[in-house]
Amino acid sequence: MALWLNINSNDYDFLDAGRETLIESRGFSRQHDNRISSHPDANWFWADTRAQALDLHTINGLDVSVHDPLRDPKDWRKKIKAMEGM
């Protein structure tokens, strides 16, 4: 591993770089993200899309995900199946 990362064998603290800040960030998220704190015993929010994970409502002026009034997942699935010949 040391050869791959190009570090000295005595400098293994490098492999732990950023862990402390990551743990602090996760604690902050658990305290401030209502999507996590609304579920008992939850410590992570599993999103279906990147837009949902970032809690984005619009991207480049277009509504995304559940905020798009024209979104119809059942119709999309039907059209995809038709395209795939199912």
N, CA, C and O atoms as a Maestro MAE file, in Angstrom:
{
 s_m_m2io_version
 :::
 2.0.0
}

f_m_ct {
 s_m_title
 :::
 protein
 m_atom[344] {
  # First column is atom index #
  i_m_mmod_type
  r_m_x_coord
  r_m_y_coord
  r_m_z_coord
  i_m_residue_number
  s_m_chain_name
  s_m_pdb_residue_name
  s_m_pdb_atom_name
  i_m_atomic_number
  :::
  1 25 0.828 -1.182 0.000 1 A "MET " " N  " 7
  2 3 0.000 0.000 0.000 1 A "MET " " CA " 6
  3 2 0.879 1.255 0.000 1 A "MET " " C  " 6
  4 15 0.579 2.238 -0.677 1 A "MET " " O  " 8
  5 25 1.966 1.201 0.771 2 A "ALA " " N  " 7
  6 3 2.852 2.358 0.849 2 A "ALA " " CA " 6
  7 2 3.466 2.676 -0.511 2 A "ALA " " C  " 6
  8 15 3.622 3.844 -0.868 2 A "ALA " " O  " 8
  9 25 3.818 1.629 -1.274 3 A "LEU " " N  " 7
  10 3 4.375 1.865 -2.608 3 A "LEU " " CA " 6
  11 2 3.338 2.488 -3.534 3 A "LEU " " C  " 6
  12 15 3.652 3.383 -4.320 3 A "LEU " " O  " 8
  13 25 2.110 2.013 -3.438 4 A "TRP " " N  " 7
  14 3 1.042 2.528 -4.297 4 A "TRP " " CA " 6
  15 2 0.758 3.997 -4.002 4 A "TRP " " C  " 6
  16 15 0.539 4.783 -4.924 4 A "TRP " " O  " 8
  17 25 0.760 4.376 -2.717 5 A "LEU " " N  " 7
  18 3 0.487 5.754 -2.327 5 A "LEU " " CA " 6
  19 2 1.728 6.627 -2.339 5 A "LEU " " C  " 6
  20 15 1.643 7.837 -2.126 5 A "LEU " " O  " 8
  21 25 2.898 6.011 -2.591 6 A "ASN " " N  " 7
  22 3 4.158 6.733 -2.663 6 A "ASN " " CA " 6
  23 2 4.465 7.456 -1.349 6 A "ASN " " C  " 6
  24 15 4.818 8.636 -1.344 6 A "ASN " " O  " 8
  25 25 4.326 6.731 -0.239 7 A "ILE " " N  " 7
  26 3 4.642 7.295 1.075 7 A "ILE " " CA " 6
  27 2 5.650 6.387 1.771 7 A "ILE " " C  " 6
  28 15 5.798 5.218 1.414 7 A "ILE " " O  " 8
  29 25 6.331 6.930 2.757 8 A "ASN " " N  " 7
  30 3 7.267 6.139 3.550 8 A "ASN " " CA " 6
  31 2 6.495 5.200 4.463 8 A "ASN " " C  " 6
  32 15 5.369 5.497 4.860 8 A "ASN " " O  " 8
  33 25 7.101 4.069 4.793 9 A "SER " " N  " 7
  34 3 6.429 3.096 5.654 9 A "SER " " CA " 6
  35 2 6.189 3.657 7.057 9 A "SER " " C  " 6
  36 15 5.341 3.141 7.784 9 A "SER " " O  " 8
  37 25 6.921 4.703 7.449 10 A "ASN " " N  " 7
  38 3 6.738 5.304 8.772 10 A "ASN " " CA " 6
  39 2 5.646 6.369 8.779 10 A "ASN " " C  " 6
  40 15 5.325 6.915 9.835 10 A "ASN " " O  " 8
  41 25 5.084 6.665 7.638 11 A "ASP " " N  " 7
  42 3 4.124 7.760 7.518 11 A "ASP " " CA " 6
  43 2 2.701 7.235 7.280 11 A "ASP " " C  " 6
  44 15 1.997 7.728 6.398 11 A "ASP " " O  " 8
  45 25 2.280 6.232 8.069 12 A "TYR " " N  " 7
  46 3 0.965 5.626 7.866 12 A "TYR " " CA " 6
  47 2 -0.176 6.507 8.353 12 A "TYR " " C  " 6
  48 15 -1.335 6.204 8.071 12 A "TYR " " O  " 8
  49 25 0.110 7.583 9.072 13 A "ASP " " N  " 7
  50 3 -0.953 8.499 9.473 13 A "ASP " " CA " 6
  51 2 -1.616 9.129 8.253 13 A "ASP " " C  " 6
  52 15 -2.753 9.595 8.334 13 A "ASP " " O  " 8
  53 25 -0.912 9.143 7.129 14 A "PHE " " N  " 7
  54 3 -1.466 9.684 5.891 14 A "PHE " " CA " 6
  55 2 -2.728 8.927 5.472 14 A "PHE " " C  " 6
  56 15 -3.655 9.517 4.919 14 A "PHE " " O  " 8
  57 25 -2.760 7.625 5.737 15 A "LEU " " N  " 7
  58 3 -3.925 6.818 5.375 15 A "LEU " " CA " 6
  59 2 -5.160 7.228 6.166 15 A "LEU " " C  " 6
  60 15 -6.284 6.952 5.744 15 A "LEU " " O  " 8
  61 25 -4.966 7.878 7.299 16 A "ASP " " N  " 7
  62 3 -6.067 8.294 8.165 16 A "ASP " " CA " 6
  63 2 -6.440 9.762 7.939 16 A "ASP " " C  " 6
  64 15 -7.262 10.310 8.673 16 A "ASP " " O  " 8
  65 25 -5.850 10.393 6.943 17 A "ALA " " N  " 7
  66 3 -6.084 11.816 6.698 17 A "ALA " " CA " 6
  67 2 -7.543 12.065 6.352 17 A "ALA " " C  " 6
  68 15 -8.104 11.421 5.465 17 A "ALA " " O  " 8
  69 25 -8.141 12.998 7.055 18 A "GLY " " N  " 7
  70 3 -9.508 13.389 6.757 18 A "GLY " " CA " 6
  71 2 -10.578 12.644 7.523 18 A "GLY " " C  " 6
  72 15 -11.740 13.051 7.503 18 A "GLY " " O  " 8
  73 25 -10.219 11.554 8.205 19 A "ARG " " N  " 7
  74 3 -11.225 10.757 8.914 19 A "ARG " " CA " 6
  75 2 -11.897 11.555 10.017 19 A "ARG " " C  " 6
  76 15 -13.118 11.495 10.163 19 A "ARG " " O  " 8
  77 25 -11.135 12.293 10.786 20 A "GLU " " N  " 7
  78 3 -11.694 13.067 11.896 20 A "GLU " " CA " 6
  79 2 -12.698 14.105 11.387 20 A "GLU " " C  " 6
  80 15 -13.770 14.275 11.968 20 A "GLU " " O  " 8
  81 25 -12.352 14.784 10.321 21 A "THR " " N  " 7
  82 3 -13.257 15.778 9.745 21 A "THR " " CA " 6
  83 2 -14.495 15.113 9.165 21 A "THR " " C  " 6
  84 15 -15.594 15.660 9.261 21 A "THR " " O  " 8
  85 25 -14.332 13.953 8.572 22 A "LEU " " N  " 7
  86 3 -15.477 13.214 8.036 22 A "LEU " " CA " 6
  87 2 -16.453 12.848 9.152 22 A "LEU " " C  " 6
  88 15 -17.665 12.978 8.982 22 A "LEU " " O  " 8
  89 25 -15.938 12.397 10.278 23 A "ILE " " N  " 7
  90 3 -16.790 12.048 11.415 23 A "ILE " " CA " 6
  91 2 -17.502 13.289 11.945 23 A "ILE " " C  " 6
  92 15 -18.684 13.223 12.281 23 A "ILE " " O  " 8
  93 25 -16.805 14.408 12.024 24 A "GLU " " N  " 7
  94 3 -17.443 15.657 12.456 24 A "GLU " " CA " 6
  95 2 -18.543 16.074 11.475 24 A "GLU " " C  " 6
  96 15 -19.609 16.529 11.889 24 A "GLU " " O  " 8
  97 25 -18.283 15.917 10.189 25 A "SER " " N  " 7
  98 3 -19.272 16.282 9.165 25 A "SER " " CA " 6
  99 2 -20.517 15.416 9.269 25 A "SER " " C  " 6
  100 15 -21.633 15.919 9.143 25 A "SER " " O  " 8
  101 25 -20.340 14.129 9.495 26 A "ARG " " N  " 7
  102 3 -21.491 13.231 9.649 26 A "ARG " " CA " 6
  103 2 -22.305 13.624 10.879 26 A "ARG " " C  " 6
  104 15 -23.535 13.589 10.836 26 A "ARG " " O  " 8
  105 25 -21.644 13.998 11.973 27 A "GLY " " N  " 7
  106 3 -22.353 14.456 13.167 27 A "GLY " " CA " 6
  107 2 -23.158 15.714 12.892 27 A "GLY " " C  " 6
  108 15 -24.300 15.840 13.334 27 A "GLY " " O  " 8
  109 25 -22.560 16.643 12.161 28 A "PHE " " N  " 7
  110 3 -23.270 17.872 11.793 28 A "PHE " " CA " 6
  111 2 -24.501 17.543 10.953 28 A "PHE " " C  " 6
  112 15 -25.577 18.097 11.175 28 A "PHE " " O  " 8
  113 25 -24.338 16.647 9.994 29 A "SER " " N  " 7
  114 3 -25.463 16.268 9.131 29 A "SER " " CA " 6
  115 2 -26.589 15.636 9.931 29 A "SER " " C  " 6
  116 15 -27.759 15.948 9.713 29 A "SER " " O  " 8
  117 25 -26.240 14.745 10.858 30 A "ARG " " N  " 7
  118 3 -27.278 14.096 11.673 30 A "ARG " " CA " 6
  119 2 -28.058 15.107 12.493 30 A "ARG " " C  " 6
  120 15 -29.254 14.925 12.724 30 A "ARG " " O  " 8
  121 25 -27.401 16.167 12.937 31 A "GLN " " N  " 7
  122 3 -28.070 17.175 13.760 31 A "GLN " " CA " 6
  123 2 -28.880 18.164 12.934 31 A "GLN " " C  " 6
  124 15 -29.874 18.694 13.431 31 A "GLN " " O  " 8
  125 25 -28.492 18.431 11.690 32 A "HIS " " N  " 7
  126 3 -29.110 19.513 10.926 32 A "HIS " " CA " 6
  127 2 -29.942 19.078 9.725 32 A "HIS " " C  " 6
  128 15 -30.712 19.884 9.203 32 A "HIS " " O  " 8
  129 25 -29.815 17.849 9.272 33 A "ASP " " N  " 7
  130 3 -30.590 17.394 8.111 33 A "ASP " " CA " 6
  131 2 -31.860 16.717 8.609 33 A "ASP " " C  " 6
  132 15 -31.804 15.633 9.189 33 A "ASP " " O  " 8
  133 25 -32.998 17.353 8.383 34 A "ASN " " N  " 7
  134 3 -34.275 16.830 8.870 34 A "ASN " " CA " 6
  135 2 -34.613 15.472 8.275 34 A "ASN " " C  " 6
  136 15 -35.354 14.700 8.883 34 A "ASN " " O  " 8
  137 25 -34.086 15.171 7.107 35 A "ARG " " N  " 7
  138 3 -34.369 13.879 6.485 35 A "ARG " " CA " 6
  139 2 -33.736 12.742 7.265 35 A "ARG " " C  " 6
  140 15 -34.234 11.618 7.219 35 A "ARG " " O  " 8
  141 25 -32.656 13.005 7.978 36 A "ILE " " N  " 7
  142 3 -32.015 11.986 8.807 36 A "ILE " " CA " 6
  143 2 -32.663 11.960 10.183 36 A "ILE " " C  " 6
  144 15 -33.023 10.894 10.681 36 A "ILE " " O  " 8
  145 25 -32.812 13.122 10.796 37 A "SER " " N  " 7
  146 3 -33.302 13.178 12.172 37 A "SER " " CA " 6
  147 2 -34.779 12.836 12.300 37 A "SER " " C  " 6
  148 15 -35.250 12.604 13.413 37 A "SER " " O  " 8
  149 25 -35.532 12.796 11.190 38 A "SER " " N  " 7
  150 3 -36.956 12.479 11.286 38 A "SER " " CA " 6
  151 2 -37.208 10.983 11.464 38 A "SER " " C  " 6
  152 15 -38.319 10.586 11.815 38 A "SER " " O  " 8
  153 25 -36.204 10.157 11.230 39 A "HIS " " N  " 7
  154 3 -36.350 8.711 11.392 39 A "HIS " " CA " 6
  155 2 -35.591 8.265 12.643 39 A "HIS " " C  " 6
  156 15 -34.399 8.547 12.771 39 A "HIS " " O  " 8
  157 25 -36.262 7.576 13.565 40 A "PRO " " N  " 7
  158 3 -35.559 7.117 14.772 40 A "PRO " " CA " 6
  159 2 -34.458 6.114 14.408 40 A "PRO " " C  " 6
  160 15 -34.630 5.278 13.521 40 A "PRO " " O  " 8
  161 25 -33.358 6.210 15.090 41 A "ASP " " N  " 7
  162 3 -32.190 5.337 14.905 41 A "ASP " " CA " 6
  163 2 -31.533 5.475 13.529 41 A "ASP " " C  " 6
  164 15 -30.698 4.646 13.168 41 A "ASP " " O  " 8
  165 25 -31.889 6.492 12.764 42 A "ALA " " N  " 7
  166 3 -31.257 6.694 11.452 42 A "ALA " " CA " 6
  167 2 -29.993 7.522 11.626 42 A "ALA " " C  " 6
  168 15 -29.967 8.474 12.407 42 A "ALA " " O  " 8
  169 25 -28.953 7.158 10.901 43 A "ASN " " N  " 7
  170 3 -27.728 7.947 10.936 43 A "ASN " " CA " 6
  171 2 -27.231 8.258 9.532 43 A "ASN " " C  " 6
  172 15 -26.122 8.761 9.356 43 A "ASN " " O  " 8
  173 25 -28.061 7.955 8.529 44 A "TRP " " N  " 7
  174 3 -27.673 8.183 7.149 44 A "TRP " " CA " 6
  175 2 -28.937 8.390 6.331 44 A "TRP " " C  " 6
  176 15 -29.976 7.803 6.634 44 A "TRP " " O  " 8
  177 25 -28.860 9.217 5.300 45 A "PHE " " N  " 7
  178 3 -29.984 9.400 4.392 45 A "PHE " " CA " 6
  179 2 -29.642 8.746 3.067 45 A "PHE " " C  " 6
  180 15 -28.701 9.161 2.390 45 A "PHE " " O  " 8
  181 25 -30.395 7.735 2.698 46 A "TRP " " N  " 7
  182 3 -30.179 7.038 1.436 46 A "TRP " " CA " 6
  183 2 -31.092 7.643 0.387 46 A "TRP " " C  " 6
  184 15 -32.309 7.469 0.446 46 A "TRP " " O  " 8
  185 25 -30.529 8.337 -0.554 47 A "ALA " " N  " 7
  186 3 -31.301 8.997 -1.608 47 A "ALA " " CA " 6
  187 2 -31.376 8.103 -2.842 47 A "ALA " " C  " 6
  188 15 -30.516 7.252 -3.068 47 A "ALA " " O  " 8
  189 25 -32.418 8.314 -3.627 48 A "ASP " " N  " 7
  190 3 -32.573 7.577 -4.877 48 A "ASP " " CA " 6
  191 2 -31.792 8.222 -6.015 48 A "ASP " " C  " 6
  192 15 -31.389 7.539 -6.956 48 A "ASP " " O  " 8
  193 25 -31.579 9.522 -5.936 49 A "THR " " N  " 7
  194 3 -30.856 10.245 -6.983 49 A "THR " " CA " 6
  195 2 -29.888 11.228 -6.339 49 A "THR " " C  " 6
  196 15 -29.998 11.538 -5.153 49 A "THR " " O  " 8
  197 25 -28.950 11.708 -7.126 50 A "ARG " " N  " 7
  198 3 -27.997 12.715 -6.630 50 A "ARG " " CA " 6
  199 2 -28.722 14.011 -6.297 50 A "ARG " " C  " 6
  200 15 -28.377 14.683 -5.325 50 A "ARG " " O  " 8
  201 25 -29.722 14.367 -7.094 51 A "ALA " " N  " 7
  202 3 -30.494 15.582 -6.825 51 A "ALA " " CA " 6
  203 2 -31.214 15.470 -5.487 51 A "ALA " " C  " 6
  204 15 -31.291 16.446 -4.739 51 A "ALA " " O  " 8
  205 25 -31.736 14.296 -5.184 52 A "GLN " " N  " 7
  206 3 -32.413 14.097 -3.904 52 A "GLN " " CA " 6
  207 2 -31.406 14.136 -2.754 52 A "GLN " " C  " 6
  208 15 -31.702 14.699 -1.700 52 A "GLN " " O  " 8
  209 25 -30.235 13.554 -2.939 53 A "ALA " " N  " 7
  210 3 -29.215 13.556 -1.892 53 A "ALA " " CA " 6
  211 2 -28.787 14.973 -1.542 53 A "ALA " " C  " 6
  212 15 -28.547 15.288 -0.376 53 A "ALA " " O  " 8
  213 25 -28.691 15.831 -2.562 54 A "LEU " " N  " 7
  214 3 -28.289 17.220 -2.343 54 A "LEU " " CA " 6
  215 2 -29.478 18.125 -2.037 54 A "LEU " " C  " 6
  216 15 -29.304 19.324 -1.820 54 A "LEU " " O  " 8
  217 25 -30.680 17.561 -2.019 55 A "ASP " " N  " 7
  218 3 -31.926 18.290 -1.765 55 A "ASP " " CA " 6
  219 2 -32.100 19.433 -2.760 55 A "ASP " " C  " 6
  220 15 -32.477 20.546 -2.393 55 A "ASP " " O  " 8
  221 25 -31.815 19.130 -4.033 56 A "LEU " " N  " 7
  222 3 -31.973 20.122 -5.094 56 A "LEU " " CA " 6
  223 2 -33.409 20.103 -5.603 56 A "LEU " " C  " 6
  224 15 -34.008 19.039 -5.761 56 A "LEU " " O  " 8
  225 25 -33.948 21.275 -5.854 57 A "HIS " " N  " 7
  226 3 -35.291 21.385 -6.410 57 A "HIS " " CA " 6
  227 2 -35.222 21.726 -7.887 57 A "HIS " " C  " 6
  228 15 -36.072 21.300 -8.669 57 A "HIS " " O  " 8
  229 25 -34.205 22.496 -8.272 58 A "THR " " N  " 7
  230 3 -34.021 22.854 -9.678 58 A "THR " " CA " 6
  231 2 -32.550 22.729 -10.059 58 A "THR " " C  " 6
  232 15 -31.655 22.930 -9.238 58 A "THR " " O  " 8
  233 25 -32.327 22.393 -11.321 59 A "ILE " " N  " 7
  234 3 -30.980 22.369 -11.890 59 A "ILE " " CA " 6
  235 2 -31.068 23.102 -13.218 59 A "ILE " " C  " 6
  236 15 -31.853 22.733 -14.091 59 A "ILE " " O  " 8
  237 25 -30.261 24.140 -13.363 60 A "ASN " " N  " 7
  238 3 -30.272 24.971 -14.578 60 A "ASN " " CA " 6
  239 2 -31.675 25.472 -14.910 60 A "ASN " " C  " 6
  240 15 -32.058 25.536 -16.078 60 A "ASN " " O  " 8
  241 25 -32.426 25.822 -13.889 61 A "GLY " " N  " 7
  242 3 -33.756 26.385 -14.090 61 A "GLY " " CA " 6
  243 2 -34.854 25.369 -14.348 61 A "GLY " " C  " 6
  244 15 -36.004 25.749 -14.563 61 A "GLY " " O  " 8
  245 25 -34.522 24.079 -14.330 62 A "LEU " " N  " 7
  246 3 -35.515 23.033 -14.560 62 A "LEU " " CA " 6
  247 2 -35.813 22.308 -13.257 62 A "LEU " " C  " 6
  248 15 -34.900 21.967 -12.506 62 A "LEU " " O  " 8
  249 25 -37.095 22.073 -12.990 63 A "ASP " " N  " 7
  250 3 -37.470 21.299 -11.811 63 A "ASP " " CA " 6
  251 2 -36.961 19.872 -11.976 63 A "ASP " " C  " 6
  252 15 -36.986 19.316 -13.073 63 A "ASP " " O  " 8
  253 25 -36.500 19.291 -10.879 64 A "VAL " " N  " 7
  254 3 -35.953 17.939 -10.934 64 A "VAL " " CA " 6
  255 2 -36.661 17.031 -9.944 64 A "VAL " " C  " 6
  256 15 -37.263 17.480 -8.968 64 A "VAL " " O  " 8
  257 25 -36.568 15.750 -10.225 65 A "SER " " N  " 7
  258 3 -37.047 14.707 -9.335 65 A "SER " " CA " 6
  259 2 -38.507 14.917 -8.966 65 A "SER " " C  " 6
  260 15 -39.329 15.183 -9.842 65 A "SER " " O  " 8
  261 25 -38.841 14.805 -7.696 66 A "VAL " " N  " 7
  262 3 -40.238 14.901 -7.258 66 A "VAL " " CA " 6
  263 2 -40.785 16.314 -7.385 66 A "VAL " " C  " 6
  264 15 -41.991 16.514 -7.246 66 A "VAL " " O  " 8
  265 25 -39.942 17.290 -7.641 67 A "HIS " " N  " 7
  266 3 -40.386 18.682 -7.777 67 A "HIS " " CA " 6
  267 2 -40.824 19.010 -9.204 67 A "HIS " " C  " 6
  268 15 -41.322 20.105 -9.467 67 A "HIS " " O  " 8
  269 25 -40.639 18.067 -10.119 68 A "ASP " " N  " 7
  270 3 -41.028 18.277 -11.515 68 A "ASP " " CA " 6
  271 2 -42.502 17.920 -11.685 68 A "ASP " " C  " 6
  272 15 -42.869 16.756 -11.528 68 A "ASP " " O  " 8
  273 25 -43.350 18.892 -12.000 69 A "PRO " " N  " 7
  274 3 -44.786 18.612 -12.122 69 A "PRO " " CA " 6
  275 2 -45.111 17.708 -13.315 69 A "PRO " " C  " 6
  276 15 -46.176 17.091 -13.342 69 A "PRO " " O  " 8
  277 25 -44.219 17.622 -14.295 70 A "LEU " " N  " 7
  278 3 -44.463 16.781 -15.463 70 A "LEU " " CA " 6
  279 2 -43.928 15.360 -15.294 70 A "LEU " " C  " 6
  280 15 -44.069 14.528 -16.191 70 A "LEU " " O  " 8
  281 25 -43.320 15.089 -14.156 71 A "ARG " " N  " 7
  282 3 -42.699 13.792 -13.905 71 A "ARG " " CA " 6
  283 2 -43.775 12.731 -13.689 71 A "ARG " " C  " 6
  284 15 -44.667 12.902 -12.858 71 A "ARG " " O  " 8
  285 25 -43.685 11.638 -14.442 72 A "ASP " " N  " 7
  286 3 -44.612 10.519 -14.289 72 A "ASP " " CA " 6
  287 2 -43.813 9.220 -14.412 72 A "ASP " " C  " 6
  288 15 -43.668 8.689 -15.513 72 A "ASP " " O  " 8
  289 25 -43.294 8.704 -13.295 73 A "PRO " " N  " 7
  290 3 -42.428 7.523 -13.340 73 A "PRO " " CA " 6
  291 2 -43.092 6.306 -13.986 73 A "PRO " " C  " 6
  292 15 -42.426 5.547 -14.690 73 A "PRO " " O  " 8
  293 25 -44.385 6.111 -13.759 74 A "LYS " " N  " 7
  294 3 -45.065 4.950 -14.348 74 A "LYS " " CA " 6
  295 2 -45.080 5.054 -15.868 74 A "LYS " " C  " 6
  296 15 -44.874 4.061 -16.566 74 A "LYS " " O  " 8
  297 25 -45.325 6.250 -16.375 75 A "ASP " " N  " 7
  298 3 -45.319 6.454 -17.820 75 A "ASP " " CA " 6
  299 2 -43.923 6.235 -18.384 75 A "ASP " " C  " 6
  300 15 -43.777 5.650 -19.457 75 A "ASP " " O  " 8
  301 25 -42.894 6.694 -17.679 76 A "TRP " " N  " 7
  302 3 -41.508 6.497 -18.123 76 A "TRP " " CA " 6
  303 2 -41.183 5.008 -18.208 76 A "TRP " " C  " 6
  304 15 -40.601 4.551 -19.192 76 A "TRP " " O  " 8
  305 25 -41.564 4.245 -17.165 77 A "ARG " " N  " 7
  306 3 -41.280 2.810 -17.163 77 A "ARG " " CA " 6
  307 2 -41.981 2.123 -18.337 77 A "ARG " " C  " 6
  308 15 -41.412 1.244 -18.985 77 A "ARG " " O  " 8
  309 25 -43.224 2.537 -18.600 78 A "LYS " " N  " 7
  310 3 -43.992 1.969 -19.710 78 A "LYS " " CA " 6
  311 2 -43.282 2.244 -21.036 78 A "LYS " " C  " 6
  312 15 -43.181 1.354 -21.880 78 A "LYS " " O  " 8
  313 25 -42.793 3.463 -21.222 79 A "LYS " " N  " 7
  314 3 -42.106 3.820 -22.464 79 A "LYS " " CA " 6
  315 2 -40.767 3.097 -22.600 79 A "LYS " " C  " 6
  316 15 -40.392 2.694 -23.701 79 A "LYS " " O  " 8
  317 25 -40.053 2.932 -21.503 80 A "ILE " " N  " 7
  318 3 -38.769 2.217 -21.539 80 A "ILE " " CA " 6
  319 2 -38.993 0.759 -21.910 80 A "ILE " " C  " 6
  320 15 -38.249 0.201 -22.715 80 A "ILE " " O  " 8
  321 25 -40.018 0.137 -21.326 81 A "LYS " " N  " 7
  322 3 -40.322 -1.259 -21.661 81 A "LYS " " CA " 6
  323 2 -40.688 -1.392 -23.132 81 A "LYS " " C  " 6
  324 15 -40.302 -2.362 -23.784 81 A "LYS " " O  " 8
  325 25 -41.431 -0.423 -23.658 82 A "ALA " " N  " 7
  326 3 -41.798 -0.459 -25.075 82 A "ALA " " CA " 6
  327 2 -40.555 -0.328 -25.953 82 A "ALA " " C  " 6
  328 15 -40.449 -1.000 -26.979 82 A "ALA " " O  " 8
  329 25 -39.619 0.526 -25.559 83 A "MET " " N  " 7
  330 3 -38.384 0.697 -26.329 83 A "MET " " CA " 6
  331 2 -37.531 -0.565 -26.293 83 A "MET " " C  " 6
  332 15 -36.865 -0.899 -27.273 83 A "MET " " O  " 8
  333 25 -37.553 -1.263 -25.160 84 A "GLU " " N  " 7
  334 3 -36.745 -2.475 -25.016 84 A "GLU " " CA " 6
  335 2 -37.437 -3.693 -25.617 84 A "GLU " " C  " 6
  336 15 -36.870 -4.785 -25.635 84 A "GLU " " O  " 8
  337 25 -38.669 -3.507 -26.110 85 A "GLY " " N  " 7
  338 3 -39.391 -4.601 -26.745 85 A "GLY " " CA " 6
  339 2 -39.995 -5.593 -25.779 85 A "GLY " " C  " 6
  340 15 -40.174 -6.764 -26.114 85 A "GLY " " O  " 8
  341 25 -40.309 -5.136 -24.591 86 A "MET " " N  " 7
  342 3 -40.894 -6.044 -23.591 86 A "MET " " CA " 6
  343 2 -42.390 -6.074 -23.692 86 A "MET " " C  " 6
  344 15 -43.046 -6.783 -22.929 86 A "MET " " O  " 8
  :::
 }
 m_bond[343] {
  # First column is bond index #
  i_m_from
  i_m_to
  i_m_order
  :::
  1 1 2 1
  2 2 3 1
  3 3 4 2
  4 3 5 1
  5 5 6 1
  6 6 7 1
  7 7 8 2
  8 7 9 1
  9 9 10 1
  10 10 11 1
  11 11 12 2
  12 11 13 1
  13 13 14 1
  14 14 15 1
  15 15 16 2
  16 15 17 1
  17 17 18 1
  18 18 19 1
  19 19 20 2
  20 19 21 1
  21 21 22 1
  22 22 23 1
  23 23 24 2
  24 23 25 1
  25 25 26 1
  26 26 27 1
  27 27 28 2
  28 27 29 1
  29 29 30 1
  30 30 31 1
  31 31 32 2
  32 31 33 1
  33 33 34 1
  34 34 35 1
  35 35 36 2
  36 35 37 1
  37 37 38 1
  38 38 39 1
  39 39 40 2
  40 39 41 1
  41 41 42 1
  42 42 43 1
  43 43 44 2
  44 43 45 1
  45 45 46 1
  46 46 47 1
  47 47 48 2
  48 47 49 1
  49 49 50 1
  50 50 51 1
  51 51 52 2
  52 51 53 1
  53 53 54 1
  54 54 55 1
  55 55 56 2
  56 55 57 1
  57 57 58 1
  58 58 59 1
  59 59 60 2
  60 59 61 1
  61 61 62 1
  62 62 63 1
  63 63 64 2
  64 63 65 1
  65 65 66 1
  66 66 67 1
  67 67 68 2
  68 67 69 1
  69 69 70 1
  70 70 71 1
  71 71 72 2
  72 71 73 1
  73 73 74 1
  74 74 75 1
  75 75 76 2
  76 75 77 1
  77 77 78 1
  78 78 79 1
  79 79 80 2
  80 79 81 1
  81 81 82 1
  82 82 83 1
  83 83 84 2
  84 83 85 1
  85 85 86 1
  86 86 87 1
  87 87 88 2
  88 87 89 1
  89 89 90 1
  90 90 91 1
  91 91 92 2
  92 91 93 1
  93 93 94 1
  94 94 95 1
  95 95 96 2
  96 95 97 1
  97 97 98 1
  98 98 99 1
  99 99 100 2
  100 99 101 1
  101 101 102 1
  102 102 103 1
  103 103 104 2
  104 103 105 1
  105 105 106 1
  106 106 107 1
  107 107 108 2
  108 107 109 1
  109 109 110 1
  110 110 111 1
  111 111 112 2
  112 111 113 1
  113 113 114 1
  114 114 115 1
  115 115 116 2
  116 115 117 1
  117 117 118 1
  118 118 119 1
  119 119 120 2
  120 119 121 1
  121 121 122 1
  122 122 123 1
  123 123 124 2
  124 123 125 1
  125 125 126 1
  126 126 127 1
  127 127 128 2
  128 127 129 1
  129 129 130 1
  130 130 131 1
  131 131 132 2
  132 131 133 1
  133 133 134 1
  134 134 135 1
  135 135 136 2
  136 135 137 1
  137 137 138 1
  138 138 139 1
  139 139 140 2
  140 139 141 1
  141 141 142 1
  142 142 143 1
  143 143 144 2
  144 143 145 1
  145 145 146 1
  146 146 147 1
  147 147 148 2
  148 147 149 1
  149 149 150 1
  150 150 151 1
  151 151 152 2
  152 151 153 1
  153 153 154 1
  154 154 155 1
  155 155 156 2
  156 155 157 1
  157 157 158 1
  158 158 159 1
  159 159 160 2
  160 159 161 1
  161 161 162 1
  162 162 163 1
  163 163 164 2
  164 163 165 1
  165 165 166 1
  166 166 167 1
  167 167 168 2
  168 167 169 1
  169 169 170 1
  170 170 171 1
  171 171 172 2
  172 171 173 1
  173 173 174 1
  174 174 175 1
  175 175 176 2
  176 175 177 1
  177 177 178 1
  178 178 179 1
  179 179 180 2
  180 179 181 1
  181 181 182 1
  182 182 183 1
  183 183 184 2
  184 183 185 1
  185 185 186 1
  186 186 187 1
  187 187 188 2
  188 187 189 1
  189 189 190 1
  190 190 191 1
  191 191 192 2
  192 191 193 1
  193 193 194 1
  194 194 195 1
  195 195 196 2
  196 195 197 1
  197 197 198 1
  198 198 199 1
  199 199 200 2
  200 199 201 1
  201 201 202 1
  202 202 203 1
  203 203 204 2
  204 203 205 1
  205 205 206 1
  206 206 207 1
  207 207 208 2
  208 207 209 1
  209 209 210 1
  210 210 211 1
  211 211 212 2
  212 211 213 1
  213 213 214 1
  214 214 215 1
  215 215 216 2
  216 215 217 1
  217 217 218 1
  218 218 219 1
  219 219 220 2
  220 219 221 1
  221 221 222 1
  222 222 223 1
  223 223 224 2
  224 223 225 1
  225 225 226 1
  226 226 227 1
  227 227 228 2
  228 227 229 1
  229 229 230 1
  230 230 231 1
  231 231 232 2
  232 231 233 1
  233 233 234 1
  234 234 235 1
  235 235 236 2
  236 235 237 1
  237 237 238 1
  238 238 239 1
  239 239 240 2
  240 239 241 1
  241 241 242 1
  242 242 243 1
  243 243 244 2
  244 243 245 1
  245 245 246 1
  246 246 247 1
  247 247 248 2
  248 247 249 1
  249 249 250 1
  250 250 251 1
  251 251 252 2
  252 251 253 1
  253 253 254 1
  254 254 255 1
  255 255 256 2
  256 255 257 1
  257 257 258 1
  258 258 259 1
  259 259 260 2
  260 259 261 1
  261 261 262 1
  262 262 263 1
  263 263 264 2
  264 263 265 1
  265 265 266 1
  266 266 267 1
  267 267 268 2
  268 267 269 1
  269 269 270 1
  270 270 271 1
  271 271 272 2
  272 271 273 1
  273 273 274 1
  274 274 275 1
  275 275 276 2
  276 275 277 1
  277 277 278 1
  278 278 279 1
  279 279 280 2
  280 279 281 1
  281 281 282 1
  282 282 283 1
  283 283 284 2
  284 283 285 1
  285 285 286 1
  286 286 287 1
  287 287 288 2
  288 287 289 1
  289 289 290 1
  290 290 291 1
  291 291 292 2
  292 291 293 1
  293 293 294 1
  294 294 295 1
  295 295 296 2
  296 295 297 1
  297 297 298 1
  298 298 299 1
  299 299 300 2
  300 299 301 1
  301 301 302 1
  302 302 303 1
  303 303 304 2
  304 303 305 1
  305 305 306 1
  306 306 307 1
  307 307 308 2
  308 307 309 1
  309 309 310 1
  310 310 311 1
  311 311 312 2
  312 311 313 1
  313 313 314 1
  314 314 315 1
  315 315 316 2
  316 315 317 1
  317 317 318 1
  318 318 319 1
  319 319 320 2
  320 319 321 1
  321 321 322 1
  322 322 323 1
  323 323 324 2
  324 323 325 1
  325 325 326 1
  326 326 327 1
  327 327 328 2
  328 327 329 1
  329 329 330 1
  330 330 331 1
  331 331 332 2
  332 331 333 1
  333 333 334 1
  334 334 335 1
  335 335 336 2
  336 335 337 1
  337 337 338 1
  338 338 339 1
  339 339 340 2
  340 339 341 1
  341 341 342 1
  342 342 343 1
  343 343 344 2
  :::
 }
}
